[in-house]
Each structure stands twice: as structure tokens, then as C-alpha cells.
Amino acid sequence: MSANKALFFSQDPGGGKFLVAVADAFTRIDHACKFQVVVHPLSEQIFSQGSISYNPLRNFFEDVPVSEIMWKKWLKSERFTRLIWTVSSTKQDLTNTHLIQAAKALGIPSLGYFDHWTGAERF
């Protein structure tokens, strides 16, 4: 059985504020799950002001928005078993939408945070 590895992904600044706090709390818990925080350019400023380590999305992908196919390849190669993400509107950038579709197709359980009605069209 493979080890648990979670991906925390933040796209929009509003949800990013929540995810900074969750990821920070996660680092303080003694757990068996490894994790990685990846941040869309829209959220980088929020994360740069925090104390947690994160990776800019562009460290892994040249093109934004990231396609579902590229997400699938990357999620498989990194062997993620969990996804925690912030809900984003489909009107500006489909990176988040494609990530969720890729995780679903790969059977990766996910948990999303909805901080504002913007993005409600996703449901």
C-alpha cells in the first residue's frame, strides 16, 4: 500500500486565506501523510505573506490554465492520494476545474472549500 500524499491547491486569494491556515495547522499535526502546497499565480501574494512553504504552479507547468490531461499526468507522477482545494470561478481560469476533473477521473478523494458565491456555477 502506498503512503498517503496530499495536494493542497489554492487558486483564488479568498480561498487562499483559508488554505494558508489549514496548511499551517496541518504542519503542526503529527501525521503519517506527506503533503505539498501548490499555488496559482492569483494566490501567490497571500502565501508569500504566510509562514508555510509553498510551490508556485509555474514550477510544474509552463502553461496556465493547466489542462486536465496535464493535471492527470502530474498527479500520477507525484502519486497524490488526497486533494484539498479552494473553489474558483470558471469564468476567469479553468485550472482549478481541470484539477478537480483530473482527480475525479483518477479516483483521488478531494475536499473543496467554498468561500464566496463567486464560483457557485460549478455546482
Secondary structure, DSSP 8 states (H G I E B T S, - for coil): ----EEEEEE-SHHHHHHHHHHHHHHHHS--S-EEEEEE-TTTHHHHHTSSS--EEGGGT-SSSS--HHHHHHHHHHHT--EEEEE---TTT--HHHHHHHHHHHHT--EEEE--SSTTGGG-
